Amino acid sequence: MAINKNHEFEELDGVKCGIVEKNAAPSRVSFLKSLLEYNGYTVVAVPSPPAKTAAAPKVEEGATPAPPPPAAPETFTVGVTDYTFNPVNAIFGRALKTQDGHIVTLAYWHQKEAVSQDEIPYFEDPNS
């Protein structure tokens, strides 16, 4: 059981894993896998279980049935075999690096920036 929401772990493909992200799109899985494997983690990605749906309403005789709901997008649960891994601590603890040697920032982690801009932590910034 997780201590808090930021430190989840569960079994993925029979291996106890620290959960990195749930319901990740295939492109996000690819990004996380390459980043985490570069940093020395073994990544496990399994398809997320389908969302629970309500029971289909009964159709009376002679009525046209409602169209089926659209298929849910395929998503994945991503974890690492180091079940002590915590993504929040790894990012803010500046423990992850990109393949070009920069520290992973929060914006880079969320893929809002294509290149990680090394930020000087507030406690090391001489201008503050």
C-alpha positions as CSV (number, residue, x, y, z in Angstrom):
1,M,0.0,0.0,0.0
2,A,1.3,3.5,-0.9
3,I,2.3,5.9,1.8
4,N,0.8,8.7,-0.2
5,K,-0.4,9.4,-3.7
6,N,3.1,10.2,-4.9
7,H,4.6,6.9,-3.8
8,E,2.6,4.1,-5.4
9,F,3.7,0.6,-6.1
10,E,2.0,-2.5,-7.5
11,E,2.7,-5.6,-9.4
12,L,3.1,-5.2,-13.1
13,D,3.7,-8.4,-15.2
14,G,4.5,-10.3,-11.9
15,V,7.2,-7.8,-10.9
16,K,6.8,-5.4,-7.9
17,C,7.2,-1.9,-9.4
18,G,7.2,1.7,-8.3
19,I,4.4,3.4,-10.4
20,V,5.7,6.2,-12.6
21,E,2.4,7.1,-14.4
22,K,-1.0,5.6,-15.0
23,N,-3.1,5.9,-18.1
24,A,-0.2,7.0,-20.3
25,A,-0.6,7.3,-24.0
26,P,1.8,5.2,-26.2
27,S,3.9,8.3,-27.1
28,R,4.2,9.2,-23.4
29,V,5.3,5.6,-22.6
30,S,8.0,5.9,-25.3
31,F,9.3,9.2,-23.8
32,L,9.3,7.9,-20.2
33,K,10.9,4.6,-21.2
34,S,13.8,6.2,-23.0
35,L,14.4,8.8,-20.2
36,L,14.2,6.3,-17.3
37,E,16.2,3.6,-19.0
38,Y,18.9,6.2,-19.7
39,N,19.0,6.9,-16.0
40,G,19.5,3.2,-15.1
41,Y,16.0,2.1,-14.3
42,T,14.3,-1.0,-15.7
43,V,10.9,0.0,-17.1
44,V,7.8,-2.1,-17.2
45,A,4.7,-0.9,-19.2
46,V,1.5,-2.9,-19.2
47,P,-1.9,-2.0,-20.7
48,S,-4.1,-0.2,-18.2
49,P,-7.3,-2.0,-17.3
50,P,-10.3,-0.8,-19.1
51,A,-12.5,1.8,-17.4
52,K,-15.6,0.5,-15.7
53,T,-18.7,1.1,-17.8
54,A,-22.3,1.2,-16.9
55,A,-24.5,-1.7,-17.8
56,A,-26.1,-1.4,-21.2
57,P,-29.8,-0.4,-21.0
58,K,-32.3,-3.1,-21.9
59,V,-33.8,-2.6,-25.4
60,E,-37.5,-3.2,-25.8
61,E,-38.8,-5.2,-28.7
62,G,-39.1,-3.2,-31.9
63,A,-36.9,-0.3,-30.6
64,T,-33.6,0.5,-32.2
65,P,-30.7,-0.1,-30.0
66,A,-28.4,2.7,-29.0
67,P,-25.1,2.8,-30.8
68,P,-22.2,1.3,-28.8
69,P,-20.0,3.7,-26.9
70,P,-16.7,4.6,-28.6
71,A,-13.7,2.4,-27.8
72,A,-11.6,3.8,-25.0
73,P,-8.1,4.9,-26.1
74,E,-5.3,2.4,-25.4
75,T,-3.4,3.5,-22.3
76,F,-0.6,2.0,-20.2
77,T,0.6,1.9,-16.7
78,V,4.3,2.6,-16.5
79,G,6.5,1.5,-13.6
80,V,10.1,0.8,-12.7
81,T,11.4,-2.3,-11.0
82,D,12.9,0.0,-8.2
83,Y,9.7,0.1,-6.1
84,T,11.2,2.9,-4.0
85,F,11.2,5.2,-7.0
86,N,9.2,8.4,-6.5
87,P,8.8,10.6,-9.6
88,V,8.2,13.8,-7.6
89,N,11.4,13.2,-5.5
90,A,13.4,12.3,-8.6
91,I,12.4,15.5,-10.5
92,F,12.7,18.0,-7.6
93,G,15.7,16.2,-6.2
94,R,17.4,16.8,-9.6
95,A,18.2,13.0,-9.8
96,L,17.3,12.5,-13.4
97,K,19.3,13.6,-16.4
98,T,18.5,13.9,-20.1
99,Q,20.6,12.1,-22.8
100,D,22.3,15.4,-23.5
101,G,23.4,15.8,-19.9
102,H,20.9,18.3,-18.6
103,I,19.0,18.0,-15.4
104,V,15.3,17.0,-16.0
105,T,13.0,19.8,-15.1
106,L,9.3,19.6,-14.4
107,A,8.4,21.2,-17.7
108,Y,10.6,18.7,-19.5
109,W,9.1,15.8,-17.6
110,H,5.6,16.9,-18.6
111,Q,6.9,17.4,-22.2
112,K,6.1,21.1,-22.3
113,E,9.7,21.8,-23.3
114,A,11.6,19.8,-26.0
115,V,15.0,20.6,-24.3
116,S,15.5,20.7,-20.5
117,Q,16.7,24.1,-19.4
118,D,18.9,23.7,-16.4
119,E,17.5,25.9,-13.8
120,I,19.6,27.2,-10.9
121,P,17.7,26.2,-7.7
122,Y,16.5,29.1,-5.7
123,F,18.8,28.3,-2.8
124,E,21.9,28.4,-5.1
125,D,20.9,31.5,-7.1
126,P,23.2,34.4,-6.2
127,N,20.6,37.0,-7.3
128,S,18.0,36.0,-4.7
